[in-house]
Amino acid sequence: QVQLVESGGGSVQAGGSLRLSCAASGTRFSINSMAWYRQAPGKQRELVAEILRGGSTHYADFVKGRFTISRDNAKSTVHLQMNELKPEDTAVYYCSVITSSQLWGPGTQVTVSS
């Protein structure tokens, strides 16, 4: 059974930094895409950043220059370094991987106060 375990969420003041991590285990398939999504109260879930197995990355416009996604294929982990955090970054952040299907972690809360 595939499990995604997220860590690193928390509360921080505007301008601060947090680093999210997600470890995938139990998959029999190669992980192609690893990504972070977020969902703020009353809003739809949206893609924050994605990284493919070969290292190609894609960022949402609202995080470009502030967030960096990285992965370790050998450890099946993905990280999101979040700098210059803003109150509007407050959301539940979800790790997602695509193997034979798209899988989701339980989410981790990120709260940015002004």
Biopython code that builds the backbone (N, CA, C, O; Angstrom):
import numpy as np
from Bio.PDB.StructureBuilder import StructureBuilder

atoms = [
    (1, "GLN", "N", (0.849, -1.190, 0.000)),
    (1, "GLN", "CA", (0.000, 0.000, 0.000)),
    (1, "GLN", "C", (0.882, 1.235, 0.000)),
    (1, "GLN", "O", (1.801, 1.353, 0.811)),
    (2, "VAL", "N", (0.599, 2.155, -0.911)),
    (2, "VAL", "CA", (1.407, 3.351, -1.032)),
    (2, "VAL", "C", (1.061, 4.332, 0.078)),
    (2, "VAL", "O", (-0.108, 4.570, 0.381)),
    (3, "GLN", "N", (2.101, 4.891, 0.673)),
    (3, "GLN", "CA", (1.908, 5.916, 1.698)),
    (3, "GLN", "C", (2.724, 7.147, 1.361)),
    (3, "GLN", "O", (3.867, 7.050, 0.916)),
    (4, "LEU", "N", (2.122, 8.304, 1.579)),
    (4, "LEU", "CA", (2.828, 9.580, 1.457)),
    (4, "LEU", "C", (2.799, 10.230, 2.820)),
    (4, "LEU", "O", (1.731, 10.470, 3.382)),
    (5, "VAL", "N", (3.970, 10.514, 3.351)),
    (5, "VAL", "CA", (4.075, 11.120, 4.672)),
    (5, "VAL", "C", (4.698, 12.494, 4.531)),
    (5, "VAL", "O", (5.837, 12.630, 4.083)),
    (6, "GLU", "N", (3.942, 13.514, 4.917)),
    (6, "GLU", "CA", (4.395, 14.894, 4.803)),
    (6, "GLU", "C", (4.895, 15.396, 6.161)),
    (6, "GLU", "O", (4.462, 14.931, 7.216)),
    (7, "SER", "N", (5.805, 16.344, 6.103)),
    (7, "SER", "CA", (6.295, 16.969, 7.327)),
    (7, "SER", "C", (6.776, 18.378, 7.004)),
    (7, "SER", "O", (7.022, 18.715, 5.846)),
    (8, "GLY", "N", (6.908, 19.200, 8.054)),
    (8, "GLY", "CA", (7.510, 20.520, 7.894)),
    (8, "GLY", "C", (6.553, 21.683, 7.916)),
    (8, "GLY", "O", (6.994, 22.830, 7.862)),
    (9, "GLY", "N", (5.264, 21.437, 7.993)),
    (9, "GLY", "CA", (4.330, 22.550, 8.070)),
    (9, "GLY", "C", (4.442, 23.256, 9.411)),
    (9, "GLY", "O", (5.156, 22.806, 10.307)),
    (10, "GLY", "N", (3.726, 24.373, 9.538)),
    (10, "GLY", "CA", (3.741, 25.109, 10.792)),
    (10, "GLY", "C", (3.319, 26.543, 10.601)),
    (10, "GLY", "O", (2.722, 26.909, 9.588)),
    (11, "SER", "N", (3.640, 27.348, 11.595)),
    (11, "SER", "CA", (3.279, 28.765, 11.569)),
    (11, "SER", "C", (4.529, 29.617, 11.499)),
    (11, "SER", "O", (5.542, 29.314, 12.128)),
    (12, "VAL", "N", (4.443, 30.683, 10.729)),
    (12, "VAL", "CA", (5.601, 31.560, 10.541)),
    (12, "VAL", "C", (5.085, 32.959, 10.243)),
    (12, "VAL", "O", (3.965, 33.126, 9.761)),
    (13, "GLN", "N", (5.896, 33.950, 10.529)),
    (13, "GLN", "CA", (5.536, 35.319, 10.189)),
    (13, "GLN", "C", (5.863, 35.618, 8.732)),
    (13, "GLN", "O", (6.716, 34.973, 8.122)),
    (14, "ALA", "N", (5.173, 36.599, 8.199)),
    (14, "ALA", "CA", (5.427, 37.002, 6.817)),
    (14, "ALA", "C", (6.907, 37.314, 6.617)),
    (14, "ALA", "O", (7.547, 37.954, 7.452)),
    (15, "GLY", "N", (7.426, 36.845, 5.493)),
    (15, "GLY", "CA", (8.841, 37.009, 5.214)),
    (15, "GLY", "C", (9.697, 35.844, 5.648)),
    (15, "GLY", "O", (10.871, 35.755, 5.289)),
    (16, "GLY", "N", (9.109, 34.951, 6.421)),
    (16, "GLY", "CA", (9.843, 33.800, 6.924)),
    (16, "GLY", "C", (9.898, 32.660, 5.926)),
    (16, "GLY", "O", (9.443, 32.775, 4.788)),
    (17, "SER", "N", (10.473, 31.547, 6.390)),
    (17, "SER", "CA", (10.680, 30.380, 5.534)),
    (17, "SER", "C", (10.206, 29.104, 6.211)),
    (17, "SER", "O", (10.221, 28.989, 7.436)),
    (18, "LEU", "N", (9.791, 28.166, 5.406)),
    (18, "LEU", "CA", (9.474, 26.814, 5.856)),
    (18, "LEU", "C", (9.934, 25.838, 4.780)),
    (18, "LEU", "O", (10.035, 26.191, 3.605)),
    (19, "ARG", "N", (10.209, 24.621, 5.195)),
    (19, "ARG", "CA", (10.589, 23.577, 4.251)),
    (19, "ARG", "C", (9.680, 22.384, 4.457)),
    (19, "ARG", "O", (9.641, 21.808, 5.544)),
    (20, "LEU", "N", (8.956, 22.013, 3.428)),
    (20, "LEU", "CA", (8.075, 20.851, 3.478)),
    (20, "LEU", "C", (8.787, 19.652, 2.864)),
    (20, "LEU", "O", (9.546, 19.779, 1.903)),
    (21, "SER", "N", (8.525, 18.500, 3.436)),
    (21, "SER", "CA", (9.083, 17.262, 2.903)),
    (21, "SER", "C", (7.982, 16.219, 2.781)),
    (21, "SER", "O", (7.008, 16.230, 3.533)),
    (22, "CYS", "N", (8.154, 15.327, 1.829)),
    (22, "CYS", "CA", (7.186, 14.246, 1.619)),
    (22, "CYS", "C", (7.960, 13.004, 1.209)),
    (22, "CYS", "O", (8.782, 13.042, 0.293)),
    (23, "ALA", "N", (7.687, 11.907, 1.896)),
    (23, "ALA", "CA", (8.328, 10.636, 1.585)),
    (23, "ALA", "C", (7.274, 9.648, 1.107)),
    (23, "ALA", "O", (6.242, 9.462, 1.751)),
    (24, "ALA", "N", (7.548, 9.022, -0.022)),
    (24, "ALA", "CA", (6.640, 8.021, -0.578)),
    (24, "ALA", "C", (7.203, 6.633, -0.316)),
    (24, "ALA", "O", (8.402, 6.397, -0.464)),
    (25, "SER", "N", (6.328, 5.726, 0.071)),
    (25, "SER", "CA", (6.766, 4.359, 0.305)),
    (25, "SER", "C", (5.689, 3.391, -0.162)),
    (25, "SER", "O", (4.511, 3.741, -0.238)),
    (26, "GLY", "N", (6.105, 2.186, -0.470)),
    (26, "GLY", "CA", (5.162, 1.130, -0.793)),
    (26, "GLY", "C", (4.729, 1.062, -2.248)),
    (26, "GLY", "O", (3.876, 0.245, -2.594)),
    (27, "THR", "N", (5.299, 1.906, -3.114)),
    (27, "THR", "CA", (4.883, 1.848, -4.512)),
    (27, "THR", "C", (5.752, 0.876, -5.291)),
    (27, "THR", "O", (6.969, 0.822, -5.110)),
    (28, "ARG", "N", (5.113, 0.119, -6.152)),
    (28, "ARG", "CA", (5.825, -0.831, -7.006)),
    (28, "ARG", "C", (6.210, -0.196, -8.335)),
    (28, "ARG", "O", (6.955, -0.778, -9.123)),
    (29, "PHE", "N", (5.694, 1.006, -8.574)),
    (29, "PHE", "CA", (5.899, 1.655, -9.856)),
    (29, "PHE", "C", (6.861, 2.812, -9.725)),
    (29, "PHE", "O", (7.014, 3.390, -8.649)),
    (30, "SER", "N", (7.507, 3.144, -10.822)),
    (30, "SER", "CA", (8.379, 4.300, -10.858)),
    (30, "SER", "C", (7.553, 5.564, -10.678)),
    (30, "SER", "O", (6.468, 5.692, -11.245)),
    (31, "ILE", "N", (8.068, 6.492, -9.893)),
    (31, "ILE", "CA", (7.360, 7.746, -9.668)),
    (31, "ILE", "C", (7.783, 8.745, -10.727)),
    (31, "ILE", "O", (8.949, 9.136, -10.795)),
    (32, "ASN", "N", (6.841, 9.151, -11.543)),
    (32, "ASN", "CA", (7.156, 10.118, -12.592)),
    (32, "ASN", "C", (7.092, 11.527, -12.025)),
    (32, "ASN", "O", (8.122, 12.185, -11.880)),
    (33, "SER", "N", (5.920, 11.982, -11.712)),
    (33, "SER", "CA", (5.739, 13.341, -11.215)),
    (33, "SER", "C", (5.615, 13.359, -9.694)),
    (33, "SER", "O", (4.949, 12.509, -9.102)),
    (34, "MET", "N", (6.262, 14.333, -9.078)),
    (34, "MET", "CA", (6.068, 14.623, -7.652)),
    (34, "MET", "C", (5.729, 16.105, -7.570)),
    (34, "MET", "O", (6.364, 16.934, -8.222)),
    (35, "ALA", "N", (4.746, 16.423, -6.779)),
    (35, "ALA", "CA", (4.260, 17.802, -6.785)),
    (35, "ALA", "C", (3.718, 18.202, -5.420)),
    (35, "ALA", "O", (3.447, 17.365, -4.558)),
    (36, "TRP", "N", (3.572, 19.496, -5.259)),
    (36, "TRP", "CA", (2.900, 20.082, -4.103)),
    (36, "TRP", "C", (1.712, 20.895, -4.601)),
    (36, "TRP", "O", (1.824, 21.688, -5.535)),
    (37, "TYR", "N", (0.585, 20.678, -3.960)),
    (37, "TYR", "CA", (-0.618, 21.461, -4.188)),
    (37, "TYR", "C", (-0.959, 22.159, -2.880)),
    (37, "TYR", "O", (-0.407, 21.836, -1.829)),
    (38, "ARG", "N", (-1.866, 23.108, -2.956)),
    (38, "ARG", "CA", (-2.357, 23.724, -1.735)),
    (38, "ARG", "C", (-3.831, 24.060, -1.879)),
    (38, "ARG", "O", (-4.350, 24.241, -2.980)),
    (39, "GLN", "N", (-4.485, 24.138, -0.729)),
    (39, "GLN", "CA", (-5.893, 24.495, -0.708)),
    (39, "GLN", "C", (-6.144, 25.404, 0.472)),
    (39, "GLN", "O", (-5.965, 25.015, 1.626)),
    (40, "ALA", "N", (-6.560, 26.619, 0.170)),
    (40, "ALA", "CA", (-6.919, 27.586, 1.212)),
    (40, "ALA", "C", (-8.406, 27.447, 1.498)),
    (40, "ALA", "O", (-9.154, 26.951, 0.656)),
    (41, "PRO", "N", (-8.845, 27.879, 2.679)),
    (41, "PRO", "CA", (-10.272, 27.777, 3.024)),
    (41, "PRO", "C", (-11.151, 28.463, 1.977)),
    (41, "PRO", "O", (-10.922, 29.617, 1.614)),
    (42, "GLY", "N", (-12.148, 27.740, 1.506)),
    (42, "GLY", "CA", (-13.079, 28.303, 0.548)),
    (42, "GLY", "C", (-12.579, 28.371, -0.880)),
    (42, "GLY", "O", (-13.264, 28.896, -1.758)),
    (43, "LYS", "N", (-11.382, 27.839, -1.117)),
    (43, "LYS", "CA", (-10.814, 27.887, -2.462)),
    (43, "LYS", "C", (-10.545, 26.486, -2.978)),
    (43, "LYS", "O", (-10.491, 25.524, -2.213)),
    (44, "GLN", "N", (-10.377, 26.389, -4.285)),
    (44, "GLN", "CA", (-10.058, 25.100, -4.884)),
    (44, "GLN", "C", (-8.589, 24.752, -4.671)),
    (44, "GLN", "O", (-7.749, 25.633, -4.485)),
    (45, "ARG", "N", (-8.298, 23.476, -4.701)),
    (45, "ARG", "CA", (-6.922, 23.018, -4.612)),
    (45, "ARG", "C", (-6.188, 23.459, -5.883)),
    (45, "ARG", "O", (-6.715, 23.351, -6.990)),
    (46, "GLU", "N", (-4.965, 23.955, -5.699)),
    (46, "GLU", "CA", (-4.202, 24.453, -6.843)),
    (46, "GLU", "C", (-2.771, 23.936, -6.819)),
    (46, "GLU", "O", (-2.205, 23.688, -5.755)),
    (47, "LEU", "N", (-2.204, 23.780, -7.990)),
    (47, "LEU", "CA", (-0.832, 23.317, -8.108)),
    (47, "LEU", "C", (0.123, 24.425, -7.685)),
    (47, "LEU", "O", (-0.014, 25.574, -8.105)),
    (48, "VAL", "N", (1.083, 24.067, -6.858)),
    (48, "VAL", "CA", (2.126, 24.998, -6.425)),
    (48, "VAL", "C", (3.394, 24.775, -7.239)),
    (48, "VAL", "O", (3.941, 25.709, -7.824)),
    (49, "ALA", "N", (3.853, 23.536, -7.269)),
    (49, "ALA", "CA", (5.078, 23.219, -7.999)),
    (49, "ALA", "C", (5.116, 21.734, -8.297)),
    (49, "ALA", "O", (4.574, 20.914, -7.555)),
    (50, "GLU", "N", (5.768, 21.409, -9.398)),
    (50, "GLU", "CA", (5.885, 20.012, -9.823)),
    (50, "GLU", "C", (7.310, 19.754, -10.296)),
    (50, "GLU", "O", (7.960, 20.628, -10.869)),
    (51, "ILE", "N", (7.778, 18.541, -10.045)),
    (51, "ILE", "CA", (9.089, 18.160, -10.544)),
    (51, "ILE", "C", (8.996, 16.755, -11.128)),
    (51, "ILE", "O", (8.473, 15.845, -10.484)),
    (52, "LEU", "N", (9.493, 16.579, -12.326)),
    (52, "LEU", "CA", (9.463, 15.290, -12.985)),
    (52, "LEU", "C", (10.712, 14.483, -12.632)),
    (52, "LEU", "O", (11.674, 15.015, -12.078)),
    (53, "ARG", "N", (10.680, 13.210, -12.957)),
    (53, "ARG", "CA", (11.770, 12.313, -12.567)),
    (53, "ARG", "C", (13.118, 12.792, -13.080)),
    (53, "ARG", "O", (14.135, 12.639, -12.404)),
    (54, "GLY", "N", (13.126, 13.371, -14.273)),
    (54, "GLY", "CA", (14.375, 13.843, -14.863)),
    (54, "GLY", "C", (14.854, 15.174, -14.323)),
    (54, "GLY", "O", (15.955, 15.616, -14.648)),
    (55, "GLY", "N", (14.034, 15.820, -13.495)),
    (55, "GLY", "CA", (14.437, 17.071, -12.861)),
    (55, "GLY", "C", (13.743, 18.313, -13.397)),
    (55, "GLY", "O", (13.921, 19.403, -12.853)),
    (56, "SER", "N", (12.962, 18.165, -14.448)),
    (56, "SER", "CA", (12.245, 19.337, -14.960)),
    (56, "SER", "C", (11.245, 19.828, -13.930)),
    (56, "SER", "O", (10.581, 19.035, -13.262)),
    (57, "THR", "N", (11.143, 21.145, -13.807)),
    (57, "THR", "CA", (10.259, 21.731, -12.805)),
    (57, "THR", "C", (9.254, 22.684, -13.438)),
    (57, "THR", "O", (9.471, 23.237, -14.516)),
    (58, "HIS", "N", (8.149, 22.850, -12.724)),
    (58, "HIS", "CA", (7.124, 23.808, -13.131)),
    (58, "HIS", "C", (6.596, 24.467, -11.873)),
    (58, "HIS", "O", (6.302, 23.789, -10.889)),
    (59, "TYR", "N", (6.474, 25.787, -11.900)),
    (59, "TYR", "CA", (5.984, 26.536, -10.749)),
    (59, "TYR", "C", (4.771, 27.367, -11.120)),
    (59, "TYR", "O", (4.670, 27.888, -12.230)),
    (60, "ALA", "N", (3.860, 27.480, -10.181)),
    (60, "ALA", "CA", (2.775, 28.430, -10.345)),
    (60, "ALA", "C", (3.358, 29.834, -10.292)),
    (60, "ALA", "O", (4.345, 30.083, -9.600)),
    (61, "ASP", "N", (2.737, 30.749, -11.031)),
    (61, "ASP", "CA", (3.259, 32.113, -11.092)),
    (61, "ASP", "C", (3.362, 32.751, -9.717)),
    (61, "ASP", "O", (4.263, 33.551, -9.469)),
    (62, "PHE", "N", (2.448, 32.404, -8.821)),
    (62, "PHE", "CA", (2.401, 33.082, -7.529)),
    (62, "PHE", "C", (3.516, 32.642, -6.580)),
    (62, "PHE", "O", (3.643, 33.206, -5.493)),
    (63, "VAL", "N", (4.324, 31.654, -6.958)),
    (63, "VAL", "CA", (5.446, 31.250, -6.106)),
    (63, "VAL", "C", (6.795, 31.351, -6.790)),
    (63, "VAL", "O", (7.826, 31.105, -6.163)),
    (64, "LYS", "N", (6.805, 31.706, -8.053)),
    (64, "LYS", "CA", (8.059, 31.796, -8.784)),
    (64, "LYS", "C", (9.022, 32.767, -8.105)),
    (64, "LYS", "O", (8.657, 33.892, -7.764)),
    (65, "GLY", "N", (10.245, 32.314, -7.919)),
    (65, "GLY", "CA", (11.256, 33.134, -7.286)),
    (65, "GLY", "C", (11.269, 33.039, -5.774)),
    (65, "GLY", "O", (12.200, 33.522, -5.129)),
    (66, "ARG", "N", (10.233, 32.416, -5.194)),
    (66, "ARG", "CA", (10.160, 32.300, -3.727)),
    (66, "ARG", "C", (10.256, 30.854, -3.265)),
    (66, "ARG", "O", (10.854, 30.580, -2.225)),
    (67, "PHE", "N", (9.681, 29.930, -4.015)),
    (67, "PHE", "CA", (9.650, 28.514, -3.642)),
    (67, "PHE", "C", (10.560, 27.723, -4.570)),
    (67, "PHE", "O", (10.724, 28.059, -5.743)),
    (68, "THR", "N", (11.150, 26.664, -4.019)),
    (68, "THR", "CA", (11.983, 25.762, -4.812)),
    (68, "THR", "C", (11.602, 24.321, -4.500)),
    (68, "THR", "O", (11.572, 23.913, -3.338)),
    (69, "ILE", "N", (11.313, 23.561, -5.537)),
    (69, "ILE", "CA", (10.987, 22.148, -5.365)),
    (69, "ILE", "C", (12.203, 21.311, -5.741)),
    (69, "ILE", "O", (12.931, 21.633, -6.679)),
    (70, "SER", "N", (12.407, 20.229, -4.989)),
    (70, "SER", "CA", (13.507, 19.323, -5.291)),
    (70, "SER", "C", (13.074, 17.907, -4.926)),
    (70, "SER", "O", (12.111, 17.713, -4.184)),
    (71, "ARG", "N", (13.790, 16.929, -5.452)),
    (71, "ARG", "CA", (13.438, 15.540, -5.142)),
    (71, "ARG", "C", (14.687, 14.689, -5.088)),
    (71, "ARG", "O", (15.722, 15.017, -5.667)),
    (72, "ASP", "N", (14.557, 13.589, -4.375)),
    (72, "ASP", "CA", (15.606, 12.575, -4.292)),
    (72, "ASP", "C", (14.981, 11.286, -4.784)),
    (72, "ASP", "O", (14.208, 10.654, -4.064)),
    (73, "ASN", "N", (15.308, 10.892, -5.997)),
    (73, "ASN", "CA", (14.686, 9.711, -6.584)),
    (73, "ASN", "C", (15.039, 8.435, -5.811)),
    (73, "ASN", "O", (14.202, 7.544, -5.668)),
    (74, "ALA", "N", (16.248, 8.351, -5.327)),
    (74, "ALA", "CA", (16.665, 7.154, -4.598)),
    (74, "ALA", "C", (15.860, 6.965, -3.317)),
    (74, "ALA", "O", (15.612, 5.836, -2.893)),
    (75, "LYS", "N", (15.453, 8.080, -2.701)),
    (75, "LYS", "CA", (14.709, 8.002, -1.440)),
    (75, "LYS", "C", (13.216, 8.247, -1.633)),
    (75, "LYS", "O", (12.452, 8.218, -0.668)),
    (76, "SER", "N", (12.799, 8.487, -2.873)),
    (76, "SER", "CA", (11.388, 8.772, -3.169)),
    (76, "SER", "C", (10.862, 9.903, -2.294)),
    (76, "SER", "O", (9.776, 9.808, -1.721)),
    (77, "THR", "N", (11.635, 10.958, -2.202)),
    (77, "THR", "CA", (11.224, 12.109, -1.406)),
    (77, "THR", "C", (11.173, 13.368, -2.275)),
    (77, "THR", "O", (11.887, 13.497, -3.270)),
    (78, "VAL", "N", (10.317, 14.272, -1.866)),
    (78, "VAL", "CA", (10.203, 15.562, -2.528)),
    (78, "VAL", "C", (10.149, 16.637, -1.455)),
    (78, "VAL", "O", (9.546, 16.450, -0.397)),
    (79, "HIS", "N", (10.788, 17.765, -1.744)),
    (79, "HIS", "CA", (10.852, 18.855, -0.779)),
    (79, "HIS", "C", (10.359, 20.137, -1.430)),
    (79, "HIS", "O", (10.438, 20.312, -2.646)),
    (80, "LEU", "N", (9.851, 21.024, -0.591)),
    (80, "LEU", "CA", (9.451, 22.344, -1.065)),
    (80, "LEU", "C", (10.039, 23.368, -0.101)),
    (80, "LEU", "O", (9.601, 23.482, 1.043)),
    (81, "GLN", "N", (11.020, 24.100, -0.568)),
    (81, "GLN", "CA", (11.594, 25.183, 0.220)),
    (81, "GLN", "C", (10.807, 26.444, -0.077)),
    (81, "GLN", "O", (10.748, 26.904, -1.217)),
    (82, "MET", "N", (10.201, 26.998, 0.968)),
    (82, "MET", "CA", (9.342, 28.162, 0.810)),
    (82, "MET", "C", (9.981, 29.349, 1.513)),
    (82, "MET", "O", (10.127, 29.347, 2.735)),
    (83, "ASN", "N", (10.354, 30.342, 0.759)),
    (83, "ASN", "CA", (10.955, 31.565, 1.297)),
    (83, "ASN", "C", (10.035, 32.752, 1.035)),
    (83, "ASN", "O", (9.121, 32.678, 0.214)),
    (84, "GLU", "N", (10.287, 33.825, 1.733)),
    (84, "GLU", "CA", (9.511, 35.060, 1.569)),
    (84, "GLU", "C", (8.013, 34.773, 1.637)),
    (84, "GLU", "O", (7.239, 35.240, 0.801)),
    (85, "LEU", "N", (7.627, 34.013, 2.628)),
    (85, "LEU", "CA", (6.231, 33.632, 2.749)),
    (85, "LEU", "C", (5.329, 34.836, 3.002)),
    (85, "LEU", "O", (5.704, 35.797, 3.673)),
    (86, "LYS", "N", (4.131, 34.747, 2.440)),
    (86, "LYS", "CA", (3.141, 35.810, 2.542)),
    (86, "LYS", "C", (1.896, 35.255, 3.220)),
    (86, "LYS", "O", (1.668, 34.045, 3.190)),
    (87, "PRO", "N", (1.086, 36.116, 3.830)),
    (87, "PRO", "CA", (-0.159, 35.629, 4.447)),
    (87, "PRO", "C", (-1.035, 34.863, 3.455)),
    (87, "PRO", "O", (-1.732, 33.926, 3.847)),
    (88, "GLU", "N", (-1.009, 35.243, 2.197)),
    (88, "GLU", "CA", (-1.830, 34.542, 1.204)),
    (88, "GLU", "C", (-1.302, 33.153, 0.860)),
    (88, "GLU", "O", (-1.952, 32.415, 0.120)),
    (89, "ASP", "N", (-0.157, 32.792, 1.377)),
    (89, "ASP", "CA", (0.355, 31.427, 1.219)),
    (89, "ASP", "C", (-0.261, 30.479, 2.250)),
    (89, "ASP", "O", (-0.038, 29.270, 2.190)),
    (90, "THR", "N", (-1.021, 31.011, 3.176)),
    (90, "THR", "CA", (-1.668, 30.175, 4.185)),
    (90, "THR", "C", (-2.623, 29.190, 3.528)),
    (90, "THR", "O", (-3.520, 29.583, 2.781)),
    (91, "ALA", "N", (-2.424, 27.912, 3.812)),
    (91, "ALA", "CA", (-3.229, 26.857, 3.193)),
    (91, "ALA", "C", (-2.797, 25.507, 3.766)),
    (91, "ALA", "O", (-1.810, 25.401, 4.494)),
    (92, "VAL", "N", (-3.561, 24.497, 3.416)),
    (92, "VAL", "CA", (-3.113, 23.129, 3.637)),
    (92, "VAL", "C", (-2.350, 22.720, 2.379)),
    (92, "VAL", "O", (-2.859, 22.843, 1.265)),
    (93, "TYR", "N", (-1.135, 22.238, 2.567)),
    (93, "TYR", "CA", (-0.289, 21.836, 1.457)),
    (93, "TYR", "C", (-0.306, 20.311, 1.343)),
    (93, "TYR", "O", (-0.130, 19.590, 2.325)),
    (94, "TYR", "N", (-0.523, 19.846, 0.114)),
    (94, "TYR", "CA", (-0.621, 18.419, -0.144)),
    (94, "TYR", "C", (0.497, 17.960, -1.074)),
    (94, "TYR", "O", (0.777, 18.585, -2.096)),
    (95, "CYS", "N", (1.110, 16.878, -0.700)),
    (95, "CYS", "CA", (2.064, 16.200, -1.567)),
    (95, "CYS", "C", (1.283, 15.294, -2.514)),
    (95, "CYS", "O", (0.292, 14.680, -2.118)),
    (96, "SER", "N", (1.727, 15.214, -3.753)),
    (96, "SER", "CA", (1.075, 14.342, -4.729)),
    (96, "SER", "C", (2.133, 13.685, -5.605)),
    (96, "SER", "O", (3.098, 14.328, -6.018)),
    (97, "VAL", "N", (1.946, 12.416, -5.880)),
    (97, "VAL", "CA", (2.844, 11.715, -6.798)),
    (97, "VAL", "C", (2.019, 10.981, -7.839)),
    (97, "VAL", "O", (0.881, 10.586, -7.586)),
    (98, "ILE", "N", (2.604, 10.806, -9.002)),
    (98, "ILE", "CA", (1.950, 10.047, -10.067)),
    (98, "ILE", "C", (2.811, 8.838, -10.386)),
    (98, "ILE", "O", (3.956, 8.963, -10.821)),
    (99, "THR", "N", (2.242, 7.683, -10.164)),
    (99, "THR", "CA", (2.877, 6.431, -10.562)),
    (99, "THR", "C", (1.979, 5.821, -11.629)),
    (99, "THR", "O", (2.003, 6.259, -12.780)),
    (100, "SER", "N", (1.197, 4.827, -11.269)),
    (100, "SER", "CA", (0.173, 4.312, -12.183)),
    (100, "SER", "C", (-1.101, 5.128, -12.039)),
    (100, "SER", "O", (-1.996, 5.036, -12.879)),
    (101, "SER", "N", (-1.189, 5.911, -10.998)),
    (101, "SER", "CA", (-2.312, 6.812, -10.757)),
    (101, "SER", "C", (-1.808, 7.964, -9.896)),
    (101, "SER", "O", (-0.665, 7.962, -9.439)),
    (102, "GLN", "N", (-2.680, 8.951, -9.682)),
    (102, "GLN", "CA", (-2.272, 10.083, -8.842)),
    (102, "GLN", "C", (-2.635, 9.784, -7.391)),
    (102, "GLN", "O", (-3.759, 9.391, -7.080)),
    (103, "LEU", "N", (-1.654, 9.980, -6.513)),
    (103, "LEU", "CA", (-1.819, 9.698, -5.107)),
    (103, "LEU", "C", (-1.617, 10.965, -4.299)),
    (103, "LEU", "O", (-0.873, 11.854, -4.712)),
    (104, "TRP", "N", (-2.275, 11.056, -3.144)),
    (104, "TRP", "CA", (-2.236, 12.267, -2.326)),
    (104, "TRP", "C", (-1.825, 11.952, -0.900)),
    (104, "TRP", "O", (-2.173, 10.909, -0.347)),
    (105, "GLY", "N", (-1.072, 12.882, -0.316)),
    (105, "GLY", "CA", (-0.792, 12.811, 1.102)),
    (105, "GLY", "C", (-1.938, 13.425, 1.877)),
    (105, "GLY", "O", (-2.854, 13.989, 1.279)),
    (106, "PRO", "N", (-1.907, 13.326, 3.211)),
    (106, "PRO", "CA", (-3.009, 13.824, 4.042)),
    (106, "PRO", "C", (-3.031, 15.339, 4.170)),
    (106, "PRO", "O", (-4.048, 15.912, 4.562)),
    (107, "GLY", "N", (-1.927, 15.993, 3.846)),
    (107, "GLY", "CA", (-1.862, 17.448, 3.938)),
    (107, "GLY", "C", (-1.174, 17.922, 5.202)),
    (107, "GLY", "O", (-1.202, 17.254, 6.236)),
    (108, "THR", "N", (-0.552, 19.096, 5.097)),
    (108, "THR", "CA", (0.092, 19.715, 6.250)),
    (108, "THR", "C", (-0.227, 21.211, 6.217)),
    (108, "THR", "O", (-0.159, 21.858, 5.172)),
    (109, "GLN", "N", (-0.576, 21.735, 7.383)),
    (109, "GLN", "CA", (-1.023, 23.127, 7.467)),
    (109, "GLN", "C", (0.176, 24.074, 7.465)),
    (109, "GLN", "O", (1.159, 23.863, 8.176)),
    (110, "VAL", "N", (0.070, 25.113, 6.656)),
    (110, "VAL", "CA", (1.039, 26.217, 6.653)),
    (110, "VAL", "C", (0.260, 27.494, 6.940)),
    (110, "VAL", "O", (-0.680, 27.835, 6.223)),
    (111, "THR", "N", (0.659, 28.193, 7.994)),
    (111, "THR", "CA", (-0.008, 29.428, 8.380)),
    (111, "THR", "C", (1.017, 30.555, 8.421)),
    (111, "THR", "O", (2.034, 30.459, 9.108)),
    (112, "VAL", "N", (0.740, 31.616, 7.681)),
    (112, "VAL", "CA", (1.641, 32.762, 7.617)),
    (112, "VAL", "C", (0.900, 33.973, 8.166)),
    (112, "VAL", "O", (-0.133, 34.381, 7.636)),
    (113, "SER", "N", (1.437, 34.531, 9.222)),
    (113, "SER", "CA", (0.797, 35.684, 9.856)),
    (113, "SER", "C", (1.485, 36.982, 9.426)),
    (113, "SER", "O", (2.681, 37.015, 9.136)),
    (114, "SER", "N", (0.692, 38.033, 9.399)),
    (114, "SER", "CA", (1.243, 39.335, 8.956)),
    (114, "SER", "C", (1.837, 40.107, 10.115)),
    (114, "SER", "O", (2.340, 41.214, 9.925)),
]
sb = StructureBuilder()
sb.init_structure("model")
sb.init_model(0)
sb.init_chain("A")
sb.init_seg("    ")
for serial, (resi, resn, name, xyz) in enumerate(atoms, 1):
    if name == "N":
        sb.init_residue(resn, " ", resi, " ")
    sb.init_atom(name, np.array(xyz, "f"), 0.0, 1.0, " ", f" {name:<3s}", serial, name[0])
structure = sb.get_structure()
